[in-house]
Amino acid sequence: MSQGNTQLLTVEQVAEYCQLSQSTIYHWLCDGKLKHVKLGTAVRIRRQDLDRFVLQRVQPKGNGSNGSGETTAA
C-alpha cells in the first residue's frame, strides 16, 4: 500500500489539523462519527476519512440556512 493511496494520521495530528482537543477527536471516534482503524493499541485515522468527515460538515453560505442544508423562509 503506497502512501499516495492511504495516509494514516494519529489522533494528535487530527486534533492539530482541526484545531480541537484530542478528547474531542476521541469522542468522535467512540461515537462512530469519524472512522478509524486500530493497529494493536494504536488508533489511526485515514486522511480520506477525515477529509470526508470535514466536507460533510461544511455549512452552506447564504442567509436563511438552518445548518441542515435546507433553507428557511424569511
C-alpha positions in Angstrom: 0.0 0.0 0.0 1.6 3.3 -1.1 1.3 6.5 0.9 -0.3 8.1 -2.1 -3.4 5.9 -1.6 -3.7 5.9 2.2 -2.2 8.3 4.7 -2.7 7.3 8.4 -2.9 10.1 10.9 -2.6 10.0 14.7 -5.3 11.4 17.0 -2.8 14.2 17.8 -2.3 15.1 14.2 -6.1 15.1 13.6 -6.6 17.3 16.6 -4.0 19.7 15.5 -5.4 19.8 11.9 -8.9 20.5 13.2 -7.6 22.9 16.0 -9.6 20.9 18.6 -8.6 18.9 21.6 -7.6 15.3 21.4 -10.5 14.4 23.7 -13.0 15.8 21.1 -11.4 13.6 18.5 -11.7 10.5 20.8 -15.4 11.4 21.4 -16.0 11.4 17.6 -14.2 8.0 17.3 -16.2 6.5 20.2 -19.5 7.9 18.9 -18.8 6.4 15.5 -18.8 9.8 13.8 -15.2 9.5 12.5 -14.0 6.2 11.0 -10.7 4.9 12.3 -8.5 1.8 12.3 -6.8 0.1 15.3 -3.4 -1.3 14.8 -2.8 -3.2 18.1 -3.4 -0.5 20.6 -2.7 2.4 18.2 -5.6 4.3 16.7 -5.2 5.8 13.3 -7.5 7.8 11.0 -7.2 7.6 7.3 -6.8 11.0 5.7 -9.5 10.3 3.2 -12.0 9.5 6.0 -11.0 12.8 7.8 -11.5 14.8 4.6 -14.9 13.1 4.0 -15.9 13.8 7.6 -15.0 17.5 7.3 -16.6 18.0 3.9 -19.9 16.5 5.2 -20.0 19.2 7.9 -19.3 22.3 5.7 -22.1 24.8 6.2 -23.6 26.3 3.1 -23.2 30.0 2.5 -26.1 32.5 2.5 -28.8 33.7 4.7 -31.7 31.5 5.8 -29.6 28.4 6.3 -30.7 26.2 9.2 -27.5 24.2 9.2 -29.1 21.1 7.6 -28.6 22.2 4.0 -32.2 23.4 3.8 -33.3 27.0 3.7 -35.8 28.6 6.0 -38.5 31.1 5.0 -37.6 34.6 5.9 
